Amino acid sequence: MSPRKTYILKLYVAGNTPNSMRALKTLRDILETEFKGVYALKVIDVLKNPQLAEEDKILATPTLSKILPPPVRRIIGDLSDRQRVLIGLDLLFEELTTEDVLHSGSEEAV
């Protein structure tokens, strides 16, 4: 049995706005169902820590950054589109079957 990946995530929010709270709630729901304890989440309020947002070049909130495993990915918005979040976190591709992969592109298996 191979070890499971650990995901390191940062969620940048601007105070307790409705969008920030919705993003945090949605993300926690996704993490509890999909990651089952193999993640570390750091929530950064850019109003309290503007230097962290500047260092990480965060231009809009809420923004979710996946730090590990590589590649680094960012999702901007309230995270309400669950499928987009899963694709952004590289989780959705695992659900594709070989048949889906063979028929998804313009190339055909011979």
For each residue, the residues with C-beta under 8 A, 3 or more apart:
1:
2:
3:
4: 38
5: 38 68 69
6: 38 39 40 68 69
7: 35 38 39 40 66 68 69 89
8: 39 40 66 67 68
9: 27 31 39 40 41 42 64 65 66 67 89
10: 41 42 43 44 56 64 65 67
11: 23 24 27 41 42 43 44 62 63 64 65
12: 44 46 52 53 56 58 61 62 63 64 65
13: 17 20 23 24 43 44 45 46 61 62
14: 17 20 45 46 47 61 62
15: 20 45 47
16: 20 21
17: 13 14 20 21
18: 21 22
19: 22 23 61 62 78
20: 13 14 15 16 17 23 24 61 62
21: 16 17 18 24 25
22: 18 19 25 26 78 79 80
23: 11 13 19 20 26 27 62 64 77 78 79
24: 11 13 20 21 27 28 43 62
25: 21 22 28 29
26: 22 23 29 30 78 79 80 82 85
27: 9 11 23 24 30 31 41 64 79 85
28: 24 25 31 32 41
29: 25 26 32 33
30: 26 27 33 34 35 79 82 85 86
31: 9 27 28 34 35 39 41
32: 28 29 35 36
33: 29 30 36
34: 30 31 86 89 91
35: 7 30 31 32 38 39
36: 32 33
37:
38: 4 5 6 7 35
39: 6 7 8 9 31 35
40: 6 7 8 9
41: 9 10 11 27 28 31
42: 9 10 11
43: 10 11 13 24
44: 10 11 12 13 49 52 53
45: 13 14 15 48 49
46: 12 13 14 49 50 52 53 58 61
47: 14 15 50
48: 45
49: 44 45 46 52 53
50: 46 47 53 54
51: 54 55
52: 12 44 46 49 55 56
53: 12 44 46 49 50 56 58 61
54: 50 51 57 58
55: 51 52
56: 10 12 52 53 65
57: 54
58: 12 46 53 54 61 63 65
59: 63
60: 63 76
61: 12 13 14 19 20 46 53 58
62: 11 12 13 14 19 20 23 24 76 77 78 79
63: 11 12 58 59 60 74 75 76
64: 9 10 11 12 23 27 74 75 76 79 85 88
65: 9 10 11 12 56 58 72 73 74
66: 7 8 9 72 73 74 88 89 90
67: 8 9 10 72
68: 5 6 7 8
69: 5 6 7 90
70:
71:
72: 65 66 67
73: 65 66 88 89 90
74: 63 64 65 66 88
75: 63 64 79 84 85 88 89
76: 60 62 63 64
77: 23 62 80 81
78: 19 22 23 26 62
79: 22 23 26 27 30 62 64 75 82 85
80: 22 26 77
81: 77 84 85
82: 26 30 79 85 86
83: 86 87 92
84: 75 81 87 88
85: 26 27 30 64 75 79 81 82 88 89
86: 30 34 82 83 89 91 92
87: 83 84 90 91 92 93
88: 64 66 73 74 75 84 85
89: 7 9 34 66 73 75 85 86
90: 66 69 73 87 93
91: 34 86 87 94
92: 83 86 87 95 96
93: 87 90 96
94: 91
95: 92
96: 92 93 100 101 104
97: 100 101
98: 101 102
99: 102 103
100: 96 97 103 104
101: 96 97 98 104 105
102: 98 99 108 109
103: 99 100
104: 96 100 101
105: 101
106:
107:
108: 102
109: 102
110:
